[in-house]
């Protein structure tokens, strides 16, 4: 059942080229410039004309929401707020007419997310779901929604569900941007074509496995890790840190790279591994200076860079190359080596990767 892999988590990491493809199969028709999202037909207009989108989720799904915030704001020019479902539900949130709530959940059973949706509904919001499990509570409570179709995810650490959530959210944003006219036709077409190449790019990113394993060997006994990213890669840093924490029990923090100088930089010394997601995008020059700041304090830098980067490898201790893509699609590719890093470190530390202590696959209690 693990398909020859030692753990479900590893199997699910390696399934991603296929699960992303399954997610857009029949929906993304790049040649015709078409996106067919049957799950949001009735509310497509409401979404296009939304004054505001509020995303509610927990954990990894919340990280997917953060990426979606940047995507919706850039592509559709709709203001987005991303809320922890547990915070949203307990503070009498303001929901106005024209607000759309999107709930993201792999299991579709997360108690706080479900309660946040019920609350939003009771205040008159239109609630859309992005779920992996067909027929789950969250999918039933939402007015409409889009399934991620990543297939069953068994490992407690979410991997393929995350990249499928990003795929769905990107498709929704592109659909809305196109209807709304906030994205030029040519750019829309090129993004559809680029999205279609992501499974092959993820496949290539998976080829870093051996190299990542060697790095894992060197850092498996670290007590702390920092993960830094900017822009679209900031949520990737949060997600990388969460993966490491939950399965290897190493304390890790994700930060927007520029926030480092407001506190966490005090932690950096030669003992501190710092994973920097520094792919070539619009914040590239800025992240290069953040790397310099870490190196000046003797931190050990592991950088995720775009293929062919010749500058960063001269500055850091280790580089892992991933194929380049559009800034907004990079999280799907850049997250792969981070999933592998946490997996290998956890295995080397003798941890139960598929069922880490104190955690459940779906958190049905608040
Ligand atoms: O099923 P959900 O997506 O609603 O679950 C949300 C979180 O509990 C989940 O993402 C959790 O953080 C994972 N263990 C992360 O790997």
Boltz pocket constraint, residues with backbone or C-beta under 6 A from the ligand:
constraints:
  - pocket:
      binder: B
      contacts: [[A, 58], [A, 59], [A, 60], [A, 61], [A, 104], [A, 105], [A, 106], [A, 107], [A, 108], [A, 109], [A, 110], [A, 113], [A, 156], [A, 157], [A, 158], [A, 159], [A, 242], [A, 243], [A, 246], [A, 359], [A, 360], [A, 361], [A, 362], [A, 363]]
      max_distance: 6.0
